[in-house]
Amino acid sequence: ENQHLVGALHKRLGSTAATLINASIAHTSLPDLTSVTVTLNNGEKLTAQLLVAADGTDSGIRRQAQIDISRRDFHQQAVIATVKPARNHQHTAWQKFLPGGPIAFLPLADGYCSIVWSTGIEHAGQLVNQSDADFRRELGDVIDGRLGVITDSSARFSFPLFQQQARRYVGNRIALIGDAAHRIHPLAGMGANLGIADALALAELLADQTDDPGSPALLNRYDRWRRSEVNAYMTAQEMLRSCYRWSVRPATDVRGLGVSMLNKSVIVKPELLLRTIGLTGNLPRLMQPMTSA
Ligand SMILES: Cc1cc2nc3c(=O)[nH]c(=O)nc-3n(C[C@H](O)[C@H](O)[C@H](O)COP(=O)(O)OP(=O)(O)OC[C@H]3O[C@@H](n4cnc5c(N)ncnc54)[C@H](O)[C@@H]3O)c2cc1C
C-alpha cells in the first residue's frame, strides 16, 4: 500500500511546481519571526516562511523546536504480517479482542490480509520466531476459523506499542503532521489516516490564507483544530481498549449487554462507526462526504 501511495504522490508531484530534493534534513535553525532555515545533509540551506514536519515518531524537527511530548507505553508489541486465509475476506476488516490484545485482519488484494496482532512482549517474540506452520495454525485458531485455515504467510515483524502526542502541534514557523504530532495504538488502523487529515486540514487553512503562511494565527488555528480532533479520537479508542481488557464477570456481562444494545441502535452505532474510521467530527473539506448539488 505504502509503495502505491508514494508512487501516486511522486506522479502528482511531477505535475506541480514542487521540487523534490533527494536529501535529509540535518539541522533546523531556531526560527526567527519571519522565517525558518533547514540545513540538508548535502550542505544545502533552505529558508521558508513555514516548515511542515512530517518526519515521523522520532521527529528531529520537533526535538530541535523543543516541542515536548507526552508518551504512554502499553508494554505490548504489535506483530504484523501478510497472510492468506482460505476463505475470502469479503473486503471486510475483521477484528477480534483477545485477552492479550486485539487482532485485526485488514483486507488486501488477491484474498490476502494484512494482520496487526497486539499482544504481550513474550508472546510476540514466540509469534515472530515460531515456524510458519505453527504460526498459521495459531492464527487460524484465534479467529475461530471464521476465515478458514491460513494457507500462506509472509515474514513477521514486531513493533513496540505506545501512544505519543506532541503537547503542541506547532512551534514558531513549524507545523507537525502525522506521527511527528501523534502516534496511536494501531487497533483501528487509523494512524496514517489521522496524518492525512492533518495534511488536509493544514492545506485547507493555507488555501484560505492570503498572506503569511506561517503566521502564529494560522498555526494556532491548526493546532487547536487537529489536537482537539486527535484527543477525541484517542479518548474513544482508549475507552474501547479498556472495555475489552475486562476478563471477569460481571464486567464481561455488562460489556456483552452494552455491545448488543449498541449493535441494535440505529443512532449510536452508525455515529460510533463513523468516529472509529475517522469520518465524523470536524473534518477537513476534502474528507467530508460528497453531497449532491
Ligand atoms: C504495527 C503498526 C501497524 C500499523 N497499521 C496501520 C494501519 O493499518 N493503518 C494506518 O492507517 N496506520 C497504521 N499504522 C500507523 C502508520 O504506520 C503511521 O501512522 C504512519 O506511517 C505515519 O506516517 P508519517 O508519514 O507521519 O511518518 P512515517 O511513516 O514514520 O514517515 C516519516 C518519514 O520521514 C522521514 N524522515 C525522518 N527524519 C527525516 C529527516 N531528518 N530528513 C528527511 N526525512 C526524514 C523518514 O525516513 C520517513 O520516510 C501502524 C503502525 C504500526 C506501528
The ligand as a Gaussian input file, in Angstrom:
#p B3LYP/6-31G(d) Opt

LIG

0 1
 C        2.460000      -2.135000      13.842000
 C        1.800000      -0.948000      13.209000
 C        0.693000      -1.131000      12.368000
 C        0.059000      -0.038000      11.774000
 N       -1.032000      -0.241000      10.979000
 C       -1.657000       0.811000      10.423000
 C       -2.806000       0.630000       9.579000
 O       -3.261000      -0.483000       9.344000
 N       -3.403000       1.738000       9.054000
 C       -2.943000       3.006000       9.308000
 O       -3.544000       3.995000       8.827000
 N       -1.849000       3.201000      10.080000
 C       -1.194000       2.147000      10.632000
 N       -0.086000       2.346000      11.408000
 C        0.396000       3.714000      11.625000
 C        1.150000       4.257000      10.411000
 O        2.181000       3.370000      10.051000
 C        1.730000       5.626000      10.775000
 O        0.736000       6.418000      11.388000
 C        2.215000       6.345000       9.532000
 O        3.229000       5.594000       8.894000
 C        2.783000       7.716000       9.910000
 O        3.172000       8.363000       8.738000
 P        4.159000       9.586000       8.809000
 O        4.421000       9.954000       7.374000
 O        3.676000      10.621000       9.737000
 O        5.505000       9.020000       9.471000
 P        6.477000       7.891000       8.911000
 O        5.743000       6.851000       8.169000
 O        7.319000       7.486000      10.079000
 O        7.375000       8.676000       7.854000
 C        8.312000       9.649000       8.262000
 C        9.276000       9.845000       7.112000
 O       10.157000      10.928000       7.426000
 C       11.464000      10.565000       7.018000
 N       12.428000      11.333000       7.824000
 C       12.695000      11.206000       9.149000
 N       13.648000      12.075000       9.519000
 C       13.992000      12.781000       8.398000
 C       14.929000      13.827000       8.134000
 N       15.717000      14.331000       9.084000
 N       15.011000      14.310000       6.870000
 C       14.214000      13.810000       5.873000
 N       13.312000      12.821000       6.065000
 C       13.214000      12.315000       7.311000
 C       11.540000       9.060000       7.291000
 O       12.566000       8.481000       6.508000
 C       10.156000       8.608000       6.849000
 O       10.120000       8.318000       5.486000
 C        0.556000       1.274000      12.014000
 C        1.679000       1.463000      12.838000
 C        2.288000       0.364000      13.452000
 C        3.481000       0.594000      14.358000

